Amino acid sequence: MASLSRLLLGYLVFVGILVALKKLAPEWTVTGTVAACFLVPFVSATHPTRRSLFQPRWKATLQSLYDGGIASLVLLPVFLGVVYFLGEWSPQPLSASSLTEHAVREILAVALPEEFFFRGYLQGELDRVWKRRVRVRGAPCGWGLLLAAALFACSHVLLRGEVRALLVVFPGLIFGWLYARRRSIAGPVIFHAACNLSRLACPGWM
């Protein structure tokens, strides 16, 4: 289980950086977290995982982008409908330029680094430790998906200091399913960014 120990060490280093920044230099938390999301996998990932992360397969990437777009179109209206039904609907007035700025920031500073770390690195490595899979709607899913989603949620609790941040485990499972389907982080990045942007319609929800 040397690879599992190495993986857990990588995650603990990531969490340590996150906690230290939050306590000692909160103004650098976002920048430091983004850097850690890329640097930890670069240093500690095994060769097969590093190759899949840094040498993407373009056909799978395009297919994954399509999957992420479909997931956004199907699932986010359901979420927004629930929010509206519960009376939490309070969209912020945004110009086209402001919305574009939000979208670029969510993709480049949040969704891309987090999916690179939690799906491409953690889920990818965990899938190599526990190889047994069950096919769920065309995607081979196993313990790696579940554990990566759980660690994703725990990291959000540490960052936000709120237990309710554990709720992100649910979108985390969908991100993991999208990754398992194509072995590409492109779809999870698109859907992750879309989920975060949907909060503009209900800023107090999470």
C-alpha positions in Angstrom: 0.0 0.0 0.0 3.0 2.3 -0.6 1.0 4.2 -3.3 -1.9 4.8 -0.8 0.5 6.1 1.8 2.0 8.4 -0.7 -1.4 9.6 -1.8 -2.5 10.3 1.8 0.7 12.2 2.4 -0.1 14.3 -0.7 -3.6 15.1 0.6 -2.3 15.9 4.1 0.3 18.3 2.6 -2.5 20.0 0.6 -4.7 20.3 3.7 -1.8 21.6 5.7 -1.1 24.3 3.2 -4.8 25.2 3.1 -5.1 25.5 6.9 -1.8 27.4 7.3 -2.8 29.9 4.7 -6.2 30.4 6.3 -4.6 31.0 9.7 -1.5 32.9 8.8 -2.1 34.7 5.5 -5.8 34.6 4.6 -5.3 37.1 1.7 -3.2 34.4 0.0 -5.6 31.5 0.6 -7.0 31.4 -3.0 -3.6 31.8 -4.7 -2.0 29.3 -2.4 -4.7 26.8 -2.8 -4.6 27.0 -6.6 -0.8 26.5 -6.5 -1.1 23.5 -4.1 -3.8 21.9 -6.4 -1.2 21.8 -9.2 2.1 21.4 -7.3 1.1 18.5 -5.0 0.1 16.2 -7.9 3.1 17.2 -9.9 5.4 16.2 -7.1 3.7 13.1 -5.7 1.5 11.6 -8.4 2.6 8.2 -9.9 3.8 8.1 -13.5 0.4 6.9 -15.0 -1.6 9.6 -13.2 0.9 12.3 -14.0 0.8 11.2 -17.7 -3.0 11.4 -17.8 -3.0 14.8 -16.1 -0.3 16.5 -18.1 -0.9 14.6 -21.4 -4.6 14.8 -22.0 -6.4 12.8 -24.7 -8.1 15.3 -26.9 -11.0 13.1 -28.1 -11.8 12.2 -24.5 -11.5 15.9 -23.5 -14.0 17.0 -26.1 -16.4 14.2 -25.2 -16.0 15.1 -21.5 -16.8 18.8 -22.3 -20.0 17.7 -24.0 -20.9 15.5 -20.9 -20.3 18.5 -18.6 -22.4 20.8 -20.7 -25.3 18.3 -20.8 -25.1 17.8 -17.0 -25.2 21.5 -16.5 -28.3 21.9 -18.8 -30.1 19.0 -17.1 -29.3 19.3 -13.4 -28.8 23.0 -12.7 -32.4 24.0 -13.7 -33.6 21.4 -11.2 -31.4 22.9 -8.4 -32.5 26.4 -9.2 -36.2 25.3 -9.3 -35.8 23.9 -5.8 -34.2 27.1 -4.6 -37.0 29.1 -6.1 -39.6 26.8 -4.5 -37.9 27.2 -1.1 -38.0 31.0 -1.4 -34.2 31.4 -1.5 -34.2 32.9 -5.0 -32.4 36.3 -4.9 -30.4 36.8 -8.2 -27.8 39.5 -8.3 -28.0 42.0 -11.1 -25.0 41.4 -13.3 -23.8 42.9 -16.6 -22.6 40.7 -19.4 -19.0 41.8 -18.6 -19.4 41.0 -14.9 -20.9 37.6 -15.6 -18.0 36.8 -18.0 -15.5 37.9 -15.3 -17.2 35.6 -12.8 -17.2 32.7 -15.3 -13.5 33.1 -16.1 -12.6 33.3 -12.4 -14.7 30.2 -11.5 -13.2 28.1 -14.3 -9.5 29.1 -13.9 -9.2 29.9 -10.2 -11.7 27.3 -8.7 -13.0 24.6 -10.9 -9.9 23.7 -12.9 -7.4 23.5 -10.0 -9.9 21.7 -7.7 -10.9 19.1 -10.4 -7.2 18.7 -11.3 -6.5 17.8 -7.7 -9.6 15.9 -6.5 -10.6 14.1 -9.6 -7.5 13.9 -11.8 -5.1 13.3 -8.9 -7.0 11.9 -5.9 -9.7 9.9 -7.7 -7.2 8.8 -10.4 -4.8 7.5 -7.8 -7.4 5.9 -5.6 -8.8 4.1 -8.6 -5.4 2.5 -9.0 -5.4 1.3 -5.4 -9.0 0.0 -5.4 -9.5 -1.4 -8.9 -13.0 -2.9 -8.5 -15.7 -1.0 -10.4 -19.4 -1.0 -10.9 -20.8 0.6 -14.1 -23.2 3.4 -13.4 -24.8 4.8 -16.5 -21.8 4.0 -18.6 -19.1 5.1 -16.1 -17.0 2.6 -14.1 -17.3 3.8 -10.5 -15.6 2.5 -7.5 -14.2 3.5 -4.0 -12.0 6.1 -5.6 -15.0 8.2 -6.7 -16.6 8.0 -3.3 -13.5 8.8 -1.3 -12.4 11.7 -3.5 -15.9 13.2 -3.1 -15.7 12.8 0.7 -12.2 14.4 0.8 -13.4 17.2 -1.5 -16.3 17.9 1.0 -13.9 17.8 4.1 -11.6 20.3 2.4 -14.5 22.7 1.9 -15.4 22.4 5.6 -11.8 23.3 6.6 -11.7 26.2 4.2 -15.2 27.6 5.1 -15.3 26.6 8.7 -18.9 25.4 8.3 -20.2 21.9 8.7 -22.9 22.5 6.1 -20.1 22.7 3.5 -20.2 18.9 3.7 -23.2 19.2 1.3 -20.7 19.7 -1.5 -20.2 15.9 -1.4 -23.3 15.6 -3.6 -22.0 17.6 -6.6 -18.7 16.0 -5.8 -20.2 12.6 -6.7 -21.4 14.0 -10.0 -18.0 15.5 -10.7 -16.5 12.1 -10.0 -19.0 10.3 -12.2 -18.2 12.7 -15.1 -14.5 12.0 -14.6 -15.0 8.2 -14.4 -17.0 8.3 -17.7 -14.1 9.7 -19.9 -11.1 9.8 -17.5 -10.9 13.5 -18.3 -11.3 16.5 -15.9 -12.8 18.7 -18.7 -16.5 17.8 -18.0 -16.1 18.1 -14.2 -14.5 21.5 -14.7 -17.4 22.8 -16.8 -20.1 21.4 -14.5 -18.2 22.5 -11.3 -18.0 26.1 -12.7 -21.6 26.1 -13.7 -22.6 24.9 -10.2 -20.6 27.8 -8.6 -22.1 30.3 -11.0 -25.6 29.1 -10.2 -25.1 30.4 -6.7 -25.3 33.9 -8.1 -29.1 33.3 -8.1 -29.1 32.3 -4.5 -26.0 33.8 -2.7 -27.1 32.8 0.7 -27.7 29.1 -0.2 -24.1 27.9 0.5 
